[in-house]
Amino acid sequence: MANPIVHFEIPADDVKRAKHFYENIFGWRIEEWPGMNYFVVYTRDKEKGVGIDGGLLQRKHPGQPFMNYISVESIDAANQKIIAAGGVVVLPKLEIAPGMGWLSAFKDPESNIIGLHEEAKK
């Protein structure tokens, strides 16, 4: 299937509290990504072939939503289609970190905020 959901992010006011909560409730492994003030959330069951991994981060602003990221070949092309279809780009394309790719976010006509992820070309 084209354009799968490939990542999620959980914003938290208290990252330690959220980490403890999700590890204890769901058994997820959550590890800090060195130098990025970001935690990787491992939920994927590789043996069963289900799930995706995500992130846990400090909430940047009130109302910051839980975010799902859809994989796209080109954020620029996807954003053009989104605008043409009545969506609004709410976070312009930005580089995640050197060599990691880019992300962006849009609001659909139903006011849902969804992220886009473009993988860095190797």
Secondary structure in CASP SS format (residue, H / E / C, confidence):
PFRMAT SS
TARGET T0000
AUTHOR 0000-0000-0000
METHOD secondary structure of the structure
MODEL  1
M C 1.00
A C 1.00
N C 1.00
P C 1.00
I E 1.00
V E 1.00
H E 1.00
F E 1.00
E E 1.00
I E 1.00
P E 1.00
A E 1.00
D C 1.00
D C 1.00
V H 1.00
K H 1.00
R H 1.00
A H 1.00
K H 1.00
H H 1.00
F H 1.00
Y H 1.00
E H 1.00
N H 1.00
I H 1.00
F H 1.00
G C 1.00
W C 1.00
R E 1.00
I E 1.00
E E 1.00
E E 1.00
W E 1.00
P C 1.00
G C 1.00
M C 1.00
N C 1.00
Y E 1.00
F E 1.00
V E 1.00
V E 1.00
Y E 1.00
T C 1.00
R C 1.00
D E 1.00
K C 1.00
E C 1.00
K C 1.00
G C 1.00
V E 1.00
G C 1.00
I C 1.00
D C 1.00
G E 1.00
G E 1.00
L E 1.00
L E 1.00
Q E 1.00
R C 1.00
K C 1.00
H C 1.00
P C 1.00
G C 1.00
Q C 1.00
P C 1.00
F C 1.00
M E 1.00
N E 1.00
Y E 1.00
I E 1.00
S E 1.00
V C 1.00
E C 1.00
S C 1.00
I H 1.00
D H 1.00
A H 1.00
A H 1.00
N H 1.00
Q H 1.00
K H 1.00
I H 1.00
I H 1.00
A H 1.00
A C 1.00
G C 1.00
G C 1.00
V E 1.00
V E 1.00
V E 1.00
L E 1.00
P E 1.00
K E 1.00
L E 1.00
E E 1.00
I E 1.00
A E 1.00
P C 1.00
G C 1.00
M C 1.00
G E 1.00
W E 1.00
L E 1.00
S E 1.00
A E 1.00
F E 1.00
K E 1.00
D C 1.00
P C 1.00
E C 1.00
S C 1.00
N C 1.00
I E 1.00
I E 1.00
G E 1.00
L E 1.00
H E 1.00
E E 1.00
E C 1.00
A C 1.00
K C 1.00
K C 1.00
END
